[in-house]
Amino acid sequence: MEQKEFDKKVAIVTGAGQGIGLEIARQLALQGASVVLNDLDHDLAEQGARSIRNEKGNCIACAGDSGDTGFIKKMMWQTIKEFGRLDIAIANAGITLFGDFLDYPESAFNNVLRVNLGGSFFLSQAAARQMKEQGSGGSILFTSSVTGHQAHKNLAAYGMTKAALEMLARNLVIELSGSRINVNCIAPGATLTERTQHDPDYAGTWSRITPMGRPATTADIANAALFLVSDRAKHITGQSLIIDGGWTCISPSPF
Ligand SMILES: NC(=O)c1ccc[n+]([C@@H]2O[C@H](COP(=O)([O-])OP(=O)(O)OC[C@H]3O[C@@H](n4cnc5c(N)ncnc54)[C@H](O)[C@@H]3O)[C@@H](O)[C@H]2O)c1
């Protein structure tokens, strides 16, 4: 039988019922991984996992809030029960709550921090404990953003969490390299997803201001993610890979 790059690997991808996470989960499963697909939305999680199984990928849904530490424990337990191990953890779930800095509500601030930072921190902690116990290394990936590199209007809290994730990856180099666990980030630029396509001007605006002439597709982002969690990237750790068609080199404002 044909060898696939992620044969025998087990992966968790959070926030994967649609958009970037779904494409990462799909590509991993089609390349041989057994995937636990998480989403807050039960129907999207089930639907995403089913669509991957329809393409002959091995995937189960695990619906719940990736920002809740109790749920992270449950998801880890379910992963080990179903697949017996964990090799790859991708903390992809992130929420974007836009708002003027001067009026930004405390509730939105706390929510953005809880999901984007808390969810990523505690998923990586639980995953690293499991990987360390297994003794065969592993890969952790955080989904950052170009907003962690370049200031964006109305995204102070969101951008701050994305920059923090990149520092977390660098910190974990000290904590986890001894267990042969590498930790990296992808930093997508404007990407066409169900969410961003709600804005009818999105594709046009970003095509105009992106040097490569178009926003990213979810496949552009998933390609980079798969490389960073593959054995080909085992000597890369603490890094962030920007996938933005060159936008951050010049950063023209979309507004
Ligand atoms: N789309 C972009 O242009 C873009 C650009 C840069 C970075 N990002 C980042 O990429 C990641 C994915 O973005 P997207 O646009 O594909 O996602 P999205 O906003 O479409 O959300 C994907 C899924 O995450 C789920 N989700 C939300 N909160 C959750 C939670 N607490 N627990 C579990 N699931 C949850 C949603 O139900 C949704 O199905 C995010 O971290 C986002 O910040 C996206």
The ligand as a Gaussian input file, in Angstrom:
#p B3LYP/6-31G(d) Opt

LIG

0 1
 N       -9.350000      33.884000       8.115000
 C       -8.350000      34.748000       8.177000
 O       -8.228000      35.640000       7.347000
 C       -7.307000      34.612000       9.276000
 C       -6.161000      35.424000       9.196000
 C       -5.193000      35.309000      10.195000
 C       -5.350000      34.406000      11.219000
 N       -6.485000      33.645000      11.290000
 C       -6.592000      32.712000      12.401000
 O       -6.764000      31.413000      11.881000
 C       -7.553000      30.639000      12.778000
 C       -8.736000      30.070000      12.025000
 O       -9.400000      31.127000      11.412000
 P      -10.683000      30.923000      10.440000
 O      -10.933000      32.255000       9.826000
 O      -10.472000      29.732000       9.622000
 O      -11.720000      30.582000      11.562000
 P      -13.267000      30.917000      11.802000
 O      -13.400000      32.228000      12.462000
 O      -14.012000      30.664000      10.549000
 O      -13.556000      29.810000      12.891000
 C      -13.287000      28.455000      12.646000
 C      -14.070000      27.663000      13.636000
 O      -13.631000      27.886000      14.979000
 C      -14.720000      27.620000      15.814000
 N      -14.502000      28.145000      17.160000
 C      -14.647000      29.422000      17.605000
 N      -14.405000      29.483000      18.924000
 C      -14.098000      28.221000      19.333000
 C      -13.789000      27.646000      20.578000
 N      -13.733000      28.373000      21.703000
 N      -13.544000      26.313000      20.628000
 C      -13.610000      25.547000      19.508000
 N      -13.924000      26.044000      18.304000
 C      -14.161000      27.369000      18.207000
 C      -15.904000      28.242000      15.082000
 O      -17.139000      27.628000      15.489000
 C      -15.571000      27.973000      13.628000
 O      -16.245000      26.866000      13.088000
 C       -7.941000      31.574000      13.924000
 O       -7.035000      31.396000      14.992000
 C       -7.777000      32.958000      13.314000
 O       -7.487000      33.918000      14.304000
 C       -7.469000      33.715000      10.329000

